[in-house]
Amino acid sequence: MTKPNIPVEKNQLIEVTFEDLTHDGAGVAKISGYPLFVPRALPGETGKIKVVKTKKNFGYGRLLEITEESQDRAEPPCPIFERCGGCQLQHLSYEGQLKQKEKYVREVLARIGGLTQVKVHPTIGMDEPWRYRNKAQVPVGEDRGKIIAGFYAERSHRIVDMPSCAIQHELNDDVVQVVKKIAKKYGIRGYDDEKHKGTLRHIVSRHGKTTDELMVVLVTKGKELPNKKNIIEDIRNELPNVKSIVQNMNPKRTNVIFGDKTEVLWGTEVIHDYIGNIKFAISARSFYQVNPVQTKVLYEKALEYADLSGSETVIDAYCGIGTISLFLAKQAKKVLGVEIVPEAISDAKKNAKLNGIENVDFAVGEAEKVMPWWYAQGVRPEVVVVDPPRKGCDESLLETMVNMNPERIVYVSCNPSTLARDLKYLQANGYETKEVQPVDMFPQTNHVECVSQIVLKEEAGTQ
Ligand code: SAH
């Protein structure tokens, strides 16, 4: 097949109709088959654009004017939507976002996994798809001697000051503004990452949705924090929900947020939150899902797909702080969790204790190495749950899982592409994907989480 010639030129002004939306929230218009990607345009819309870049097989445009608007278009409530880059889909109605995510999952499963017959349910969304985040991590800097905290401007290290974030819990917003104000009052210097100078690098705020407890973390370059006592007092006065004030020290030249040392300045070392009736202790650096409302929805779906009767041994691979493990434990005989980060496993063990759950065991290590070891020990789980990072499961892990011959596999995924690849492997090795449920953990952004139920083919035949 010959490649089409490039039908447009850079800087050309044209009117186009958009047919599709990319995963990143750009509208797609085709000129004689040549796709042009235009940020913030929606399918069904017609608009005037300027061509800004042409490559061999596709190009980019900038939207100048919408001449025919989609019914799905929404007015982004956030004044910095176009500059921030944290959200990609605020200009699309929430209903449109949910449909878009379902469509994307279906397309990727078909294209990468060859799974055209799998049932993909409509995305489960939130009733209130704003202000859902329970954690803010905001870089601090200075602008002409004035302390600022916000987000990095696109493709740069320049911090843009941010008064509020529309997907952040209000109390996290308050923490950022209050700390900024207090830092100004005491002349605390914002960090300059080029010169590696200044004091305050990041403001981190964590909120327990069900307990309304707040943790304030001040990430500083060194141990020194002038006026520490006054700062603590002011924070407590201005933010009555604060239960924990913590200083983390990060002396390195790095864009990693946290350093190795953490010191409690006031209050407790952890705050708490519940997902369902399970209580979690959250420390400054613990991994914890950022959308607690939808986490419950996701885990309940995982539990439903695990279909436990109380007699099963379950493996929870990539278990983090044991959230899914503890959720499953009450309905299983035994749960084995594995996770690569030692601190997460230490949290998992503490959380098990906190809830009086005894039928769980946690191991530190690479899931792809620990699983074969368990297999060699004779572990034969009836159900395996996996919740891998974006790169998906290691093939050797899938192989071991198949050898273990569980009746059901529950696959929680934050990346439909690697999910599709792994489901294809399972499909070729005796398993069948029954259904896939997208859950909207990150409204306004292009991220989509899925939970899938996969069953042994023989079993599927007898049902
Ligand atoms: N199930 C947890 C965490 C899921 S995130 C929850 O819902 O909260 C994925 C987890 O996999 C992270 O905690 C990450 O540290 C861990 N991880 C990444 N690579 C791993 C590997 N090779 N083996 C085991 N765990 C791994």
Boltz pocket constraint, residues with backbone or C-beta under 6 A from the ligand:
constraints:
  - pocket:
      binder: B
      contacts: [[A, 287], [A, 288], [A, 289], [A, 317], [A, 318], [A, 319], [A, 320], [A, 321], [A, 322], [A, 323], [A, 324], [A, 338], [A, 339], [A, 340], [A, 341], [A, 344], [A, 365], [A, 366], [A, 367], [A, 368], [A, 387], [A, 388], [A, 389]]
      max_distance: 6.0
